[in-house]
Amino acid sequence: MKCIRSPQILRVICMLVSLLLLSGPLSIIYAEAPMVKTQAPGYYRMMLGQFEITALVDGFIDLDTQLMNNVSETKIKSLLDLNFSSSPKMKTAVNVYLINTGSKLVLVDAGGGKAFGPTLGEVESSMKAAGYDPEQVDAVLITHMHGDHVGGLLDAENKPAFSKAFVHVSKAESDFWLSAAEALKAPAEMKALFNIAHDAADPYVALGRWKTFENGDLSLPGIKAVPIPGHTAGHCAFEVRSGSDAFLIIGDLVHSMAIQFALPDAAILFDRDQKQAISVRQALFRRAADSRILIGGMHMPFPGIGHIRFAGEKGYAWVPIEFAPIP
């Protein structure tokens, strides 16, 4: 090979080498990767004794901090800041829980569907991503009949989303929300909630698949209802047991993790009887912290599963479970 002696050619080669070095090696070797911009499927699975529990995300609701009562705005701000939230809105998850007992597939709450705003309605897609289909559900247990818990009972065509399931609701809850007299005397801002409850329940009532219960009896082995009134007339928790393992699903006992664990006396405007709701929350928090029972919360950060521990003189703290493979 002959040596390059031309000064002009040497200068051109030097310029090209300099440009290549300045542009950096990564831009030469690697192509730009496009952003995916999709979230992981909305489910989390764990075993509870012989039962399989799958948490499903339905979406979220932005709640205004002004909905909180019995707590000052200054305290609310400080608690939100402590949890790295500076927004005037409280981003509140909406979760539901699927329980496979081996003989029955049981869903606790149905999410909001499309009846309670555009940020909800993901239960069906989350369920399918988790490997189940709505038609496989044998029973739906309803903690209470607010729209973000019963709207998902209907599909996009306003037909029963769980066509083979029986829906179980406490009698006190069903009697209140399906009462024409109660709807008539309700304040204007609550009438929409009565309409959503009726729309969700009526197709199941017509099919004979709407069942009410009293005294916690569900006739579902391993699952019992636990009355926790205050938020609504017939608000229920559901306790799931398999062997020595227990899981307590607490419905709407908590709407804001940042505020209501530190201050259990903080109520929300949606509580029908705020004094009773506070008393029930204090008692359940105390029981959960003492017994170390596993908790599932519809409005806790997804998957909403964890423990409640004592924190300070009168407060509590939320300890979320850690991700783990299925054994």
N, C-alpha and C positions, 0 to 999 in steps of 0.2 A: 504493500500500500504506500503510495507516495505521500510525503509530508505536505501539508497545506502551507504554502509560503505567501499567498496573497494577503496583504494586510486588510483589504476590504472584506474578504471572506471570514477572516479571523474575527473582525469586529462584529460581523453579523452573528456568528456562532456565539460569541461572548454575550451579546445582547439577548439572544434566545435563552441561553442558560440562566441569565440573571432574571428574566421574566418568569421562567419556570420555578426558580427558587423563591421568588417573592410571592407567587400565587399560592404556595403551600402545598405539601404533598397530598393532604386529604382531599382537596378539591379535584385533584387529578385522578386519584385512585377510586374514590367512593362517589356514587350517585346520591343525590338528595332523597331521603326517605319521606314519603308523604305522611302527614298526620292522620291517625285513624279516627279520632274524635268520637268513639263510642265507648260506653261504659261496660263493665263486666256484667254478665247476667245477674239479675237481682234475687239470688237465693243463697242461703247458708244452711248447711245440714249438720246435724249431730245425732248421736244416739242417747236415748234416755232409757237405761235398762234394756228391755227388748223392743222398745218403741223407737221409731225413727221420727225425729222432729226436723221439719224444714221451715225455716223463716223465709217469707216471701216479701219483697218490697212492692208496694203499690205506687209509691211516689212520695211527694212531700207537700206540705202546706206552709205558707208564710203567715205566721200569726203576729198581729200587732201587739207590742208590749203593753199597750193601754188596756188590753183585755185582762191583765193580771190585777187582782185586788188584794187588799190587806198587806201590801208591800209598797214602799215608797219608790218613786221614779229613780231617785239617787241610788237606792240599794239595787234596783233592777239593773241599772247601768253598770254598777261596780261588779255585779255577779256575771253579767254578760262579758264585760271586759276581761274578767278573770278567766273566762272560757274562750277568749280570743274571738269574741263576736261583738262588733261595734255597730251592727245594723239595728235600726229601730224595729226590724222584724225578727221574729224567732223562727228560724227554719226548723220545721217540725216534721219528722218522718212519719209515714203511715205504713205500718207493718201488719202482716197477718201470719198465722202459723198453721202449718199442715202437719197433722199427726197421723202416722201410719202405725196402727196397733198390730198389724199382721193380719187382722180380719176385717178391719174397718179403716177407711180413709176419711179423716175428720178435719175440716177446715174451721179455724177459729177466726171469725170476722171475714168480711168479703172485700174490704177496701171501699173506695169511693166510686169506682167505675168512672163513668163520664158525667155523673150527676153532681159532682162536687168540685168542679174546676178542672182546668186542662193539665195540671201537674200531677194528677192521679190517673188511675186506670190501668196499671201495669200488672195486676195480679195474674191475669190469664197468661200473659207472655212470660212472666217470672215462673209460673207453675210449669209451663211447657218446657222452659229452659231447664227446670229441675227434674224433668223426666216424667211428669204427671200430666194428666188431661182433666179438665173440669168435669167431664162425664164420669170419671172414676170416683168422684167425691160422693161418699155415702151420707155424710151429715155435715151441716154448717152450724156452728154454735155462734151466737151473736152476743157480744158483751153488752151492747146497748144499741139503740136504733138511730143514732145520729148518722147523717148522710155519708160521712167518710168511713163508715163501718158496714152500711147496708147497700149503698149505691151499687156496689159491685155484684150484688145478687142478680143483676140483669146484664145481658150482653148488649152488643151494639144495636140490636134490633128490638131492645126492650122485652126480650124473652128470658126465661130463667137460664142463667149462665151455668147452673149446676142442676141439670134436668133430672137427674136420678136421686138427688139428695133431699133429705128432710131437713128443714130449717128449725133449729131449737132456740127459743127465746123465753126469757122469764115471763111469767104471766103478768106481773106488774108492769113490765116494760111494754109488752104487747098491748095490754089494756089501755095504757096511757096514749101511745102514739097512734093507735088505730081507732081512737075514740073521736067521733064526730063532735061531741060536746067539748072535749079538750081542745080540739083544733079551732073550734069556733071562738072560744074565749082566749086563745093564745094571742100575745102581742104580734103586731104586724111582722116584725123581724124574725119571728119563729115560725110563721105559717109555711114558709118554704120547706122547713125541716119536716113538718107534718106531711107535706105533699110527697117529699122524697121517700119517707118511711112507708106511706101508703103505696106508692108506685112500686117499691121494692117488694113489699109483702103480698100484694093482691094476687099476682100470678101463682104464687106458692099456696096461698089460701084456697084459690080456685081449684088447684090440683090436689088438695088435701095433704099437702106436704109442709104445712106450717104447724109446728107443735109447740105448745107452751109447757113450762115446767114450774114446779114449786118445790121448795125445800132442797134444792140442789140435785134432785134426782133426774138423771139424764138417760138412764138405762144403757149407758155406754161404758163397758168395763174399763176401769183405769182412769176415768175422767169424771169429775164432779164439779158442779157449779158452787161458787162461794159468793153470796150476796155482799156487795160493797156499795150500798146506796149512797146517794148524795149528788153524784154527778148527774144521774138521771134516776127516775123512780125505781127502776129495776136493774140498775147497773150490776153486772156480775163479773167476777174473776172466774177462771177455770183452772182447777188443780189437776195436773196430770201425774199419775204415779205408775211406775213399772218397777217391780221389785223394791229395792230400797231407795231408788232415785225418784225425785219429785221436781216438778216444774210448775210454777204458778204464773199464769198469764193474767196480767192486771188491768187490761183494758185501758181506760183513760184516767187512771189514778194519777198519772203524771203527764203534763203537756210540755213542760220545759225542764229538761234535765238540769240546766245551769241554775235555775231559780228554785225549783220546788224540792230538791234534795237538801240544799243548804237551808231553805226556809219552808218546811212542810206546811206552815200556816198560810202560805201564799195560795190563793184560790184563783180560779179563772172564771170569767163572766159566764161561760157555758155551764157551770155547775148549777144545777137546779136548786140545791140546798147547800150553800157554801159552808155553813157551819158543820153540817153533817159530813160533807166531803172532806173537810180538814180533819175532823175527828177520825174518820175511817182511814185516811192516808197515814196519820200518825200511828195508829194501831197496827196497820199492815207493815209499815216501815220497821216498827219495833220488832214485830214477829219475824220478818224476813232477816233482819240483822242478827237476831238471837238464834234463829234456826239455821241460818246460812242457806236457805232454800234458793234454788235457781229461779230467776225472775225473767219473764218476757213482757215487754212493754210495747204497746201499739205505737207510741209516739216517742220512743227512745231511738237514738241514732242506730241505724241498721247494723246488725240484725236485731238489735234491741234485746239481747240476751246477756244477763250478767247477774251480779250479786249486789245487795245493798249492805253497806257497813255503817257503823256509827262514825261520826266525824264531828268533833267539838261537843259542846254541852247539850245542844238541842238539835243539831243538824245531822245529816247523813251524806253519804257519797256513793256514787255509782261506780262499780268495778266491772267493766265489760269483759266478756270471755275473750280468750285469745283464739285465733284461727288454729284449727287442728284438723288433721286428716281423720276420716272415719276409720275406727279400729277394725 
